[in-house]
Amino acid sequence: MNTDLALIWRVRWTGIRDTWSTAGTFATHREANKCVAQLQRFYPSAKFKIEYIGQEFSYDSSTKVEDSKF
């Protein structure tokens, strides 16, 4: 079975209403920072935060998984 482990980062931001919204989820912290940089150009007074939200496992569906026999 072929598995890939990805770290997940979420970019959240708020404007004048102080309501937090999700701008996106990203595989790397660098991608999340790029998102913040782009949003800051359009919304310079907004607040931003990057949250680490965990790990995601993805499985290669072309690989057959055998049932374990106990």
Backbone bond lengths (Angstrom), bond angles and torsions (degrees), N, CA, C in turn:
res aa  C-N    CA-C-N  psi(-1)  N-CA   C-N-CA  omega(-1)  CA-C   N-CA-C  phi
1 M - - - 1.438 - - 1.524 108.32 -
2 N 1.284 116.67 131.75 1.451 122.57 -177.97 1.528 108.80 -100.48
3 T 1.327 117.83 118.83 1.465 120.70 179.87 1.517 109.92 -123.55
4 D 1.301 115.37 148.22 1.458 122.43 174.68 1.516 107.78 -123.16
5 L 1.313 115.90 137.33 1.453 121.64 178.85 1.520 108.22 -107.07
6 A 1.307 116.39 123.61 1.465 120.71 -179.68 1.521 109.64 -120.67
7 L 1.318 115.63 136.08 1.458 120.35 172.91 1.522 107.63 -84.21
8 I 1.307 116.00 142.12 1.455 120.19 -175.61 1.526 109.87 -117.26
9 W 1.318 115.81 127.08 1.461 123.25 178.09 1.522 108.53 -119.25
10 R 1.327 117.08 136.37 1.463 122.26 179.70 1.527 109.04 -114.83
11 V 1.331 115.58 133.77 1.464 121.14 174.81 1.521 107.55 -101.54
12 R 1.338 114.75 125.09 1.464 120.85 177.59 1.521 108.16 -120.48
13 W 1.319 116.09 149.93 1.452 119.98 -179.37 1.512 110.38 -149.43
14 T 1.317 116.07 157.62 1.455 122.04 178.33 1.519 109.33 -139.52
15 G 1.304 114.17 147.41 1.460 120.54 178.97 1.518 111.21 -108.10
16 I 1.313 116.19 -140.92 1.463 121.24 -174.39 1.526 113.25 -71.76
17 R 1.313 118.51 -19.79 1.465 121.11 -178.19 1.523 113.36 -89.97
18 D 1.302 118.24 -2.11 1.467 123.49 -177.00 1.529 113.27 56.07
19 T 1.313 116.91 34.02 1.458 122.38 173.92 1.520 107.43 -105.17
20 W 1.332 116.62 119.95 1.461 120.30 -177.28 1.524 110.34 -77.73
21 S 1.312 116.34 134.36 1.460 123.59 176.88 1.519 108.90 -126.04
22 T 1.308 115.73 153.59 1.463 120.95 177.72 1.520 109.14 -92.05
23 A 1.311 115.76 124.20 1.464 121.00 177.96 1.524 110.78 -85.45
24 G 1.330 117.34 -28.11 1.457 120.54 179.38 1.510 111.73 164.42
25 T 1.327 115.35 170.10 1.459 121.92 174.47 1.523 107.67 -120.09
26 F 1.331 115.59 143.62 1.458 120.55 -171.27 1.521 110.59 -137.18
27 A 1.319 115.49 154.46 1.460 121.18 -178.30 1.523 112.26 -80.45
28 T 1.321 117.31 -26.03 1.462 119.57 -178.87 1.526 110.46 -129.03
29 H 1.313 114.94 154.88 1.463 120.58 177.72 1.528 109.97 -65.29
30 R 1.316 117.20 -33.41 1.467 121.53 178.84 1.533 111.00 -62.52
31 E 1.344 117.29 -42.20 1.464 120.51 177.46 1.526 111.00 -64.07
32 A 1.327 116.19 -39.07 1.466 120.50 178.08 1.529 110.48 -63.58
33 N 1.325 117.27 -41.05 1.468 121.08 177.68 1.531 111.68 -63.33
34 K 1.329 117.01 -37.68 1.463 120.47 177.78 1.524 110.39 -63.53
35 C 1.321 116.50 -39.59 1.460 121.03 177.81 1.523 110.54 -61.56
36 V 1.326 116.63 -45.73 1.467 121.21 178.99 1.527 110.07 -61.18
37 A 1.317 117.39 -43.54 1.466 121.09 -179.50 1.528 111.32 -60.94
38 Q 1.328 116.70 -41.28 1.460 119.87 179.22 1.524 111.37 -67.18
39 L 1.327 116.91 -43.00 1.460 120.20 179.99 1.526 111.96 -66.38
40 Q 1.337 116.88 -34.90 1.465 120.42 -179.54 1.528 111.95 -63.49
41 R 1.315 117.03 -28.99 1.463 119.65 177.96 1.528 111.54 -65.07
42 F 1.343 116.26 -37.05 1.460 120.92 -177.98 1.527 113.06 -90.70
43 Y 1.333 116.59 -28.43 1.465 121.85 -177.54 1.531 109.59 -129.26
44 P 1.322 118.09 73.77 1.469 120.48 -173.69 1.531 114.43 -66.33
45 S 1.326 118.45 -22.56 1.469 119.79 -179.22 1.529 112.95 -95.07
46 A 1.320 117.58 0.65 1.467 121.03 -179.49 1.524 110.95 -74.71
47 K 1.332 115.62 157.61 1.466 121.92 174.57 1.524 107.84 -103.35
48 F 1.328 115.62 142.92 1.457 120.94 -178.12 1.515 110.23 -129.06
49 K 1.334 115.64 150.74 1.459 119.67 169.96 1.521 108.65 -147.43
50 I 1.320 113.79 144.83 1.460 121.34 177.06 1.518 106.73 -109.76
51 E 1.338 115.78 123.31 1.463 120.98 -177.95 1.519 109.95 -112.87
52 Y 1.310 115.63 137.71 1.464 120.29 170.74 1.518 105.91 -85.57
53 I 1.326 118.01 119.65 1.463 119.87 -175.58 1.520 113.42 -111.24
54 G 1.308 117.83 5.84 1.455 118.41 173.40 1.507 114.10 126.51
55 Q 1.306 112.70 -157.82 1.451 120.79 -178.10 1.517 108.67 -124.60
56 E 1.300 115.51 147.49 1.451 121.37 178.83 1.524 107.98 -122.25
57 F 1.304 116.27 133.79 1.451 121.16 176.56 1.516 108.39 -101.23
58 S 1.301 116.95 132.13 1.458 120.42 173.80 1.523 107.92 -120.07
59 Y 1.300 115.45 140.66 1.454 121.41 -176.15 1.518 109.80 -114.67
60 D 1.310 114.74 142.89 1.455 120.84 176.46 1.526 107.54 -78.15
61 S 1.325 117.16 112.08 1.463 120.70 -175.35 1.527 112.66 -72.91
62 S 1.324 118.20 -12.11 1.459 119.99 179.69 1.523 112.05 -79.43
63 T 1.327 117.15 -11.52 1.458 121.50 179.82 1.519 109.12 -93.88
64 K 1.316 116.75 126.70 1.459 121.09 -179.59 1.526 109.08 -77.07
65 V 1.307 115.62 132.84 1.456 121.46 179.24 1.518 108.17 -100.17
66 E 1.315 116.16 123.45 1.464 121.38 179.52 1.521 109.76 -86.61
67 D 1.331 116.78 142.86 1.461 121.04 174.65 1.517 109.31 -71.61
68 S 1.317 115.50 139.41 1.459 120.14 177.08 1.517 109.53 -74.88
69 K 1.314 116.01 142.05 1.468 120.46 177.40 1.507 107.94 -111.14
70 F 1.307 115.91 121.06 1.462 121.24 -179.01 1.490 110.94 -103.20
